[in-house]
Amino acid sequence: MAKSGMRFPSKADVMARTPDPAVREMLVHLEQAGIETVLSDLHKPTQQVWR
């Protein structure tokens, strides 16, 4: 779980900042194929369930 005030990079941030063109190509390919990534999951609203 993220600490208060901690921000995870968005997919757009990663695409803009990565020095590796293969990472950008992979993210574009996965998005076009409809495959979710960890970056997709980080920005989804979730409901915390504590047991």
PQR file of N, CA, C, O and H, with PARSE charges and radii, in Angstrom:
ATOM      1  N   MET A   1       0.842  -1.172   0.000 -0.4000 1.5000
ATOM      2  CA  MET A   1       0.000   0.000   0.000 -0.0000 2.0000
ATOM      3  C   MET A   1       0.893   1.242   0.000  0.5500 1.7000
ATOM      4  O   MET A   1       1.916   1.283   0.683 -0.5500 1.4000
ATOM      5  N   ALA A   2       0.506   2.219  -0.747 -0.4000 1.5000
ATOM      6  CA  ALA A   2       1.302   3.438  -0.869 -0.0000 2.0000
ATOM      7  C   ALA A   2       1.213   4.271   0.408  0.5500 1.7000
ATOM      8  O   ALA A   2       0.156   4.360   1.033 -0.5500 1.4000
ATOM      9  H   ALA A   2      -0.326   2.186  -1.302  0.4000 1.0000
ATOM     10  N   LYS A   3       2.329   4.874   0.782 -0.4000 1.5000
ATOM     11  CA  LYS A   3       2.331   5.777   1.919 -0.0000 2.0000
ATOM     12  C   LYS A   3       1.570   7.043   1.552  0.5500 1.7000
ATOM     13  O   LYS A   3       1.434   7.382   0.376 -0.5500 1.4000
ATOM     14  H   LYS A   3       3.187   4.801   0.274  0.4000 1.0000
ATOM     15  N   SER A   4       1.091   7.717   2.541 -0.4000 1.5000
ATOM     16  CA  SER A   4       0.363   8.961   2.310 -0.0000 2.0000
ATOM     17  C   SER A   4       1.228   9.942   1.522  0.5500 1.7000
ATOM     18  O   SER A   4       2.375  10.199   1.887 -0.5500 1.4000
ATOM     19  H   SER A   4       1.201   7.442   3.496  0.4000 1.0000
ATOM     20  N   GLY A   5       0.678  10.482   0.452 -0.4000 1.5000
ATOM     21  CA  GLY A   5       1.399  11.441  -0.358 -0.0000 2.0000
ATOM     22  C   GLY A   5       2.258  10.810  -1.443  0.5500 1.7000
ATOM     23  O   GLY A   5       2.784  11.518  -2.301 -0.5500 1.4000
ATOM     24  H   GLY A   5      -0.254  10.273   0.156  0.4000 1.0000
ATOM     25  N   MET A   6       2.409   9.485  -1.417 -0.4000 1.5000
ATOM     26  CA  MET A   6       3.206   8.811  -2.436 -0.0000 2.0000
ATOM     27  C   MET A   6       2.385   8.689  -3.715  0.5500 1.7000
ATOM     28  O   MET A   6       1.205   8.341  -3.680 -0.5500 1.4000
ATOM     29  H   MET A   6       1.982   8.909  -0.720  0.4000 1.0000
ATOM     30  N   ARG A   7       3.024   8.979  -4.842 -0.4000 1.5000
ATOM     31  CA  ARG A   7       2.314   8.929  -6.109 -0.0000 2.0000
ATOM     32  C   ARG A   7       3.030   7.957  -7.034  0.5500 1.7000
ATOM     33  O   ARG A   7       4.245   8.031  -7.214 -0.5500 1.4000
ATOM     34  H   ARG A   7       3.983   9.261  -4.871  0.4000 1.0000
ATOM     35  N   PHE A   8       2.268   7.056  -7.611 -0.4000 1.5000
ATOM     36  CA  PHE A   8       2.825   6.131  -8.579 -0.0000 2.0000
ATOM     37  C   PHE A   8       2.776   6.776  -9.952  0.5500 1.7000
ATOM     38  O   PHE A   8       1.860   7.548 -10.237 -0.5500 1.4000
ATOM     39  H   PHE A   8       1.280   6.996  -7.465  0.4000 1.0000
ATOM     40  N   PRO A   9       3.747   6.473 -10.812 -0.5600 1.5000
ATOM     41  CA  PRO A   9       3.733   7.062 -12.153  0.2800 2.0000
ATOM     42  C   PRO A   9       2.590   6.498 -12.985  0.5500 1.7000
ATOM     43  O   PRO A   9       2.244   5.322 -12.870 -0.5500 1.4000
ATOM     44  N   SER A  10       2.020   7.336 -13.808 -0.4000 1.5000
ATOM     45  CA  SER A  10       0.990   6.863 -14.730 -0.0000 2.0000
ATOM     46  C   SER A  10       1.668   6.214 -15.924  0.5500 1.7000
ATOM     47  O   SER A  10       2.882   6.322 -16.098 -0.5500 1.4000
ATOM     48  H   SER A  10       2.302   8.291 -13.901  0.4000 1.0000
ATOM     49  N   LYS A  11       0.879   5.544 -16.738 -0.4000 1.5000
ATOM     50  CA  LYS A  11       1.435   4.931 -17.942 -0.0000 2.0000
ATOM     51  C   LYS A  11       2.027   6.013 -18.845  0.5500 1.7000
ATOM     52  O   LYS A  11       3.069   5.801 -19.465 -0.5500 1.4000
ATOM     53  H   LYS A  11      -0.107   5.457 -16.596  0.4000 1.0000
ATOM     54  N   ALA A  12       1.370   7.164 -18.922 -0.4000 1.5000
ATOM     55  CA  ALA A  12       1.878   8.269 -19.738 -0.0000 2.0000
ATOM     56  C   ALA A  12       3.217   8.769 -19.201  0.5500 1.7000
ATOM     57  O   ALA A  12       4.115   9.095 -19.976 -0.5500 1.4000
ATOM     58  H   ALA A  12       0.523   7.336 -18.419  0.4000 1.0000
ATOM     59  N   ASP A  13       3.353   8.830 -17.867 -0.4000 1.5000
ATOM     60  CA  ASP A  13       4.630   9.240 -17.259 -0.0000 2.0000
ATOM     61  C   ASP A  13       5.745   8.271 -17.632  0.5500 1.7000
ATOM     62  O   ASP A  13       6.842   8.690 -18.001 -0.5500 1.4000
ATOM     63  H   ASP A  13       2.623   8.564 -17.237  0.4000 1.0000
ATOM     64  N   VAL A  14       5.465   6.987 -17.537 -0.4000 1.5000
ATOM     65  CA  VAL A  14       6.469   5.973 -17.859 -0.0000 2.0000
ATOM     66  C   VAL A  14       6.853   6.076 -19.324  0.5500 1.7000
ATOM     67  O   VAL A  14       8.035   6.012 -19.662 -0.5500 1.4000
ATOM     68  H   VAL A  14       4.573   6.647 -17.238  0.4000 1.0000
ATOM     69  N   MET A  15       5.862   6.235 -20.199 -0.4000 1.5000
ATOM     70  CA  MET A  15       6.138   6.317 -21.634 -0.0000 2.0000
ATOM     71  C   MET A  15       6.975   7.557 -21.954  0.5500 1.7000
ATOM     72  O   MET A  15       7.845   7.510 -22.824 -0.5500 1.4000
ATOM     73  H   MET A  15       4.902   6.287 -19.924  0.4000 1.0000
ATOM     74  N   ALA A  16       6.718   8.651 -21.263 -0.4000 1.5000
ATOM     75  CA  ALA A  16       7.444   9.894 -21.534 -0.0000 2.0000
ATOM     76  C   ALA A  16       8.865   9.868 -20.975  0.5500 1.7000
ATOM     77  O   ALA A  16       9.767  10.486 -21.541 -0.5500 1.4000
ATOM     78  H   ALA A  16       6.012   8.689 -20.556  0.4000 1.0000
ATOM     79  N   ARG A  17       9.063   9.161 -19.875 -0.4000 1.5000
ATOM     80  CA  ARG A  17      10.347   9.230 -19.179 -0.0000 2.0000
ATOM     81  C   ARG A  17      11.286   8.058 -19.418  0.5500 1.7000
ATOM     82  O   ARG A  17      12.474   8.153 -19.110 -0.5500 1.4000
ATOM     83  H   ARG A  17       8.330   8.659 -19.415  0.4000 1.0000
ATOM     84  N   THR A  18      10.785   6.963 -19.956 -0.4000 1.5000
ATOM     85  CA  THR A  18      11.668   5.812 -20.121 -0.0000 2.0000
ATOM     86  C   THR A  18      12.688   6.053 -21.224  0.5500 1.7000
ATOM     87  O   THR A  18      12.338   6.546 -22.297 -0.5500 1.4000
ATOM     88  H   THR A  18       9.820   6.886 -20.207  0.4000 1.0000
ATOM     89  N   PRO A  19      13.942   5.711 -20.969 -0.5600 1.5000
ATOM     90  CA  PRO A  19      14.961   5.874 -22.003  0.2800 2.0000
ATOM     91  C   PRO A  19      14.961   4.697 -22.984  0.5500 1.7000
ATOM     92  O   PRO A  19      15.637   4.746 -24.011 -0.5500 1.4000
ATOM     93  N   ASP A  20      14.208   3.646 -22.670 -0.4000 1.5000
ATOM     94  CA  ASP A  20      14.221   2.430 -23.484 -0.0000 2.0000
ATOM     95  C   ASP A  20      13.028   2.413 -24.444  0.5500 1.7000
ATOM     96  O   ASP A  20      11.886   2.303 -24.000 -0.5500 1.4000
ATOM     97  H   ASP A  20      13.658   3.607 -21.835  0.4000 1.0000
ATOM     98  N   PRO A  21      13.278   2.521 -25.754 -0.5600 1.5000
ATOM     99  CA  PRO A  21      12.174   2.518 -26.713  0.2800 2.0000
ATOM    100  C   PRO A  21      11.397   1.203 -26.711  0.5500 1.7000
ATOM    101  O   PRO A  21      10.225   1.188 -27.086 -0.5500 1.4000
ATOM    102  N   ALA A  22      12.022   0.104 -26.298 -0.4000 1.5000
ATOM    103  CA  ALA A  22      11.321  -1.178 -26.246 -0.0000 2.0000
ATOM    104  C   ALA A  22      10.206  -1.160 -25.202  0.5500 1.7000
ATOM    105  O   ALA A  22       9.173  -1.804 -25.387 -0.5500 1.4000
ATOM    106  H   ALA A  22      12.974   0.116 -25.994  0.4000 1.0000
ATOM    107  N   VAL A  23      10.408  -0.432 -24.116 -0.4000 1.5000
ATOM    108  CA  VAL A  23       9.373  -0.314 -23.086 -0.0000 2.0000
ATOM    109  C   VAL A  23       8.158   0.409 -23.662  0.5500 1.7000
ATOM    110  O   VAL A  23       7.023  -0.022 -23.461 -0.5500 1.4000
ATOM    111  H   VAL A  23      11.247   0.091 -23.965  0.4000 1.0000
ATOM    112  N   ARG A  24       8.397   1.508 -24.379 -0.4000 1.5000
ATOM    113  CA  ARG A  24       7.292   2.240 -25.003 -0.0000 2.0000
ATOM    114  C   ARG A  24       6.538   1.350 -25.996  0.5500 1.7000
ATOM    115  O   ARG A  24       5.307   1.325 -26.007 -0.5500 1.4000
ATOM    116  H   ARG A  24       9.319   1.858 -24.543  0.4000 1.0000
ATOM    117  N   GLU A  25       7.283   0.624 -26.821 -0.4000 1.5000
ATOM    118  CA  GLU A  25       6.650  -0.268 -27.796 -0.0000 2.0000
ATOM    119  C   GLU A  25       5.819  -1.344 -27.102  0.5500 1.7000
ATOM    120  O   GLU A  25       4.709  -1.654 -27.534 -0.5500 1.4000
ATOM    121  H   GLU A  25       8.283   0.644 -26.812  0.4000 1.0000
ATOM    122  N   MET A  26       6.361  -1.910 -26.027 -0.4000 1.5000
ATOM    123  CA  MET A  26       5.650  -2.958 -25.302 -0.0000 2.0000
ATOM    124  C   MET A  26       4.353  -2.421 -24.701  0.5500 1.7000
ATOM    125  O   MET A  26       3.313  -3.074 -24.791 -0.5500 1.4000
ATOM    126  H   MET A  26       7.263  -1.658 -25.676  0.4000 1.0000
ATOM    127  N   LEU A  27       4.406  -1.233 -24.085 -0.4000 1.5000
ATOM    128  CA  LEU A  27       3.203  -0.662 -23.479 -0.0000 2.0000
ATOM    129  C   LEU A  27       2.139  -0.352 -24.529  0.5500 1.7000
ATOM    130  O   LEU A  27       0.953  -0.587 -24.296 -0.5500 1.4000
ATOM    131  H   LEU A  27       5.251  -0.703 -24.012  0.4000 1.0000
ATOM    132  N   VAL A  28       2.549   0.168 -25.673 -0.4000 1.5000
ATOM    133  CA  VAL A  28       1.600   0.446 -26.757 -0.0000 2.0000
ATOM    134  C   VAL A  28       0.983  -0.856 -27.252  0.5500 1.7000
ATOM    135  O   VAL A  28      -0.231  -0.936 -27.445 -0.5500 1.4000
ATOM    136  H   VAL A  28       3.512   0.359 -25.862  0.4000 1.0000
ATOM    137  N   HIS A  29       1.809  -1.871 -27.458 -0.4000 1.5000
ATOM    138  CA  HIS A  29       1.319  -3.163 -27.943 -0.0000 2.0000
ATOM    139  C   HIS A  29       0.325  -3.776 -26.959  0.5500 1.7000
ATOM    140  O   HIS A  29      -0.737  -4.251 -27.362 -0.5500 1.4000
ATOM    141  H   HIS A  29       2.795  -1.807 -27.301  0.4000 1.0000
ATOM    142  N   LEU A  30       0.664  -3.766 -25.678 -0.4000 1.5000
ATOM    143  CA  LEU A  30      -0.226  -4.343 -24.668 -0.0000 2.0000
ATOM    144  C   LEU A  30      -1.544  -3.588 -24.601  0.5500 1.7000
ATOM    145  O   LEU A  30      -2.603  -4.201 -24.464 -0.5500 1.4000
ATOM    146  H   LEU A  30       1.527  -3.380 -25.350  0.4000 1.0000
ATOM    147  N   GLU A  31      -1.491  -2.268 -24.696 -0.4000 1.5000
ATOM    148  CA  GLU A  31      -2.717  -1.470 -24.666 -0.0000 2.0000
ATOM    149  C   GLU A  31      -3.593  -1.785 -25.879  0.5500 1.7000
ATOM    150  O   GLU A  31      -4.808  -1.932 -25.742 -0.5500 1.4000
ATOM    151  H   GLU A  31      -0.631  -1.770 -24.808  0.4000 1.0000
ATOM    152  N   GLN A  32      -2.988  -1.889 -27.057 -0.4000 1.5000
ATOM    153  CA  GLN A  32      -3.747  -2.199 -28.270 -0.0000 2.0000
ATOM    154  C   GLN A  32      -4.352  -3.602 -28.211  0.5500 1.7000
ATOM    155  O   GLN A  32      -5.423  -3.842 -28.768 -0.5500 1.4000
ATOM    156  H   GLN A  32      -2.001  -1.770 -27.168  0.4000 1.0000
ATOM    157  N   ALA A  33      -3.672  -4.522 -27.542 -0.4000 1.5000
ATOM    158  CA  ALA A  33      -4.166  -5.897 -27.414 -0.0000 2.0000
ATOM    159  C   ALA A  33      -5.185  -6.038 -26.287  0.5500 1.7000
ATOM    160  O   ALA A  33      -5.781  -7.101 -26.109 -0.5500 1.4000
ATOM    161  H   ALA A  33      -2.802  -4.328 -27.089  0.4000 1.0000
ATOM    162  N   GLY A  34      -5.383  -4.954 -25.521 -0.4000 1.5000
ATOM    163  CA  GLY A  34      -6.355  -5.002 -24.422 -0.0000 2.0000
ATOM    164  C   GLY A  34      -5.840  -5.706 -23.189  0.5500 1.7000
ATOM    165  O   GLY A  34      -6.625  -6.153 -22.353 -0.5500 1.4000
ATOM    166  H   GLY A  34      -4.899  -4.091 -25.665  0.4000 1.0000
ATOM    167  N   ILE A  35      -4.530  -5.812 -23.067 -0.4000 1.5000
ATOM    168  CA  ILE A  35      -3.920  -6.482 -21.923 -0.0000 2.0000
ATOM    169  C   ILE A  35      -3.551  -5.433 -20.885  0.5500 1.7000
ATOM    170  O   ILE A  35      -2.865  -4.455 -21.184 -0.5500 1.4000
ATOM    171  H   ILE A  35      -3.892  -5.449 -23.746  0.4000 1.0000
ATOM    172  N   GLU A  36      -4.023  -5.655 -19.648 -0.4000 1.5000
ATOM    173  CA  GLU A  36      -3.724  -4.710 -18.579 -0.0000 2.0000
ATOM    174  C   GLU A  36      -2.340  -4.985 -18.002  0.5500 1.7000
ATOM    175  O   GLU A  36      -1.853  -6.115 -18.022 -0.5500 1.4000
ATOM    176  H   GLU A  36      -4.580  -6.449 -19.405  0.4000 1.0000
ATOM    177  N   THR A  37      -1.730  -3.942 -17.496 -0.4000 1.5000
ATOM    178  CA  THR A  37      -0.413  -4.051 -16.880 -0.0000 2.0000
ATOM    179  C   THR A  37      -0.499  -3.613 -15.421  0.5500 1.7000
ATOM    180  O   THR A  37      -1.547  -3.170 -14.951 -0.5500 1.4000
ATOM    181  H   THR A  37      -2.126  -3.024 -17.479  0.4000 1.0000
ATOM    182  N   VAL A  38       0.596  -3.743 -14.731 -0.4000 1.5000
ATOM    183  CA  VAL A  38       0.656  -3.259 -13.346 -0.0000 2.0000
ATOM    184  C   VAL A  38       0.334  -1.775 -13.311  0.5500 1.7000
ATOM    185  O   VAL A  38      -0.326  -1.310 -12.381 -0.5500 1.4000
ATOM    186  H   VAL A  38       1.447  -4.104 -15.113  0.4000 1.0000
ATOM    187  N   LEU A  39       0.786  -1.026 -14.304 -0.4000 1.5000
ATOM    188  CA  LEU A  39       0.504   0.407 -14.345 -0.0000 2.0000
ATOM    189  C   LEU A  39      -0.990   0.667 -14.463  0.5500 1.7000
ATOM    190  O   LEU A  39      -1.498   1.634 -13.895 -0.5500 1.4000
ATOM    191  H   LEU A  39       1.322  -1.403 -15.059  0.4000 1.0000
ATOM    192  N   SER A  40      -1.698  -0.185 -15.192 -0.4000 1.5000
ATOM    193  CA  SER A  40      -3.151  -0.046 -15.304 -0.0000 2.0000
ATOM    194  C   SER A  40      -3.803  -0.283 -13.945  0.5500 1.7000
ATOM    195  O   SER A  40      -4.697   0.457 -13.533 -0.5500 1.4000
ATOM    196  H   SER A  40      -1.286  -0.971 -15.653  0.4000 1.0000
ATOM    197  N   ASP A  41      -3.342  -1.324 -13.260 -0.4000 1.5000
ATOM    198  CA  ASP A  41      -3.929  -1.687 -11.972 -0.0000 2.0000
ATOM    199  C   ASP A  41      -3.689  -0.640 -10.888  0.5500 1.7000
ATOM    200  O   ASP A  41      -4.541  -0.444 -10.023 -0.5500 1.4000
ATOM    201  H   ASP A  41      -2.616  -1.925 -13.595  0.4000 1.0000
ATOM    202  N   LEU A  42      -2.552   0.028 -10.924 -0.4000 1.5000
ATOM    203  CA  LEU A  42      -2.231   1.006  -9.881 -0.0000 2.0000
ATOM    204  C   LEU A  42      -3.195   2.187  -9.867  0.5500 1.7000
ATOM    205  O   LEU A  42      -3.396   2.814  -8.827 -0.5500 1.4000
ATOM    206  H   LEU A  42      -1.860  -0.131 -11.628  0.4000 1.0000
ATOM    207  N   HIS A  43      -3.781   2.487 -11.000 -0.4000 1.5000
ATOM    208  CA  HIS A  43      -4.623   3.674 -11.083 -0.0000 2.0000
ATOM    209  C   HIS A  43      -6.115   3.362 -11.111  0.5500 1.7000
ATOM    210  O   HIS A  43      -6.935   4.246 -11.360 -0.5500 1.4000
ATOM    211  H   HIS A  43      -3.617   1.978 -11.845  0.4000 1.0000
ATOM    212  N   LYS A  44      -6.462   2.107 -10.856 -0.4000 1.5000
ATOM    213  CA  LYS A  44      -7.871   1.738 -10.758 -0.0000 2.0000
ATOM    214  C   LYS A  44      -8.342   2.002  -9.325  0.5500 1.7000
ATOM    215  O   LYS A  44      -7.616   1.740  -8.366 -0.5500 1.4000
ATOM    216  H   LYS A  44      -5.795   1.389 -10.654  0.4000 1.0000
ATOM    217  N   PRO A  45      -9.557   2.519  -9.191 -0.5600 1.5000
ATOM    218  CA  PRO A  45     -10.083   2.650  -7.824  0.2800 2.0000
ATOM    219  C   PRO A  45     -10.347   1.254  -7.263  0.5500 1.7000
ATOM    220  O   PRO A  45     -10.930   0.402  -7.933 -0.5500 1.4000
ATOM    221  N   THR A  46      -9.916   1.040  -6.049 -0.4000 1.5000
ATOM    222  CA  THR A  46     -10.118  -0.267  -5.423 -0.0000 2.0000
ATOM    223  C   THR A  46     -10.835  -0.106  -4.100  0.5500 1.7000
ATOM    224  O   THR A  46     -10.796   0.948  -3.464 -0.5500 1.4000
ATOM    225  H   THR A  46      -9.443   1.732  -5.504  0.4000 1.0000
ATOM    226  N   GLN A  47     -11.483  -1.173  -3.713 -0.4000 1.5000
ATOM    227  CA  GLN A  47     -12.150  -1.190  -2.419 -0.0000 2.0000
ATOM    228  C   GLN A  47     -11.310  -2.044  -1.493  0.5500 1.7000
ATOM    229  O   GLN A  47     -11.054  -3.212  -1.788 -0.5500 1.4000
ATOM    230  H   GLN A  47     -11.514  -2.029  -4.229  0.4000 1.0000
ATOM    231  N   GLN A  48     -10.882  -1.486  -0.390 -0.4000 1.5000
ATOM    232  CA  GLN A  48     -10.087  -2.224   0.580 -0.0000 2.0000
ATOM    233  C   GLN A  48     -10.989  -3.103   1.418  0.5500 1.7000
ATOM    234  O   GLN A  48     -11.971  -2.632   1.991 -0.5500 1.4000
ATOM    235  H   GLN A  48     -11.090  -0.538  -0.150  0.4000 1.0000
ATOM    236  N   VAL A  49     -10.661  -4.361   1.490 -0.4000 1.5000
ATOM    237  CA  VAL A  49     -11.424  -5.296   2.323 -0.0000 2.0000
ATOM    238  C   VAL A  49     -10.460  -5.847   3.365  0.5500 1.7000
ATOM    239  O   VAL A  49      -9.472  -6.504   3.035 -0.5500 1.4000
ATOM    240  H   VAL A  49      -9.863  -4.745   1.025  0.4000 1.0000
ATOM    241  N   TRP A  50     -10.762  -5.569   4.613 -0.4000 1.5000
ATOM    242  CA  TRP A  50      -9.911  -6.029   5.715 -0.0000 2.0000
ATOM    243  C   TRP A  50     -10.585  -7.198   6.402  0.5500 1.7000
ATOM    244  O   TRP A  50     -11.779  -7.159   6.699 -0.5500 1.4000
ATOM    245  H   TRP A  50     -11.564  -5.035   4.881  0.4000 1.0000
ATOM    246  N   ARG A  51      -9.821  -8.217   6.644 -0.4000 1.5000
ATOM    247  CA  ARG A  51     -10.374  -9.391   7.323 -0.0000 2.0000
ATOM    248  C   ARG A  51      -9.695  -9.602   8.634  0.5500 1.7000
ATOM    249  O   ARG A  51     -10.024 -10.545   9.355 -0.5500 1.4000
ATOM    250  H   ARG A  51      -8.851  -8.248   6.403  0.4000 1.0000
TER
END
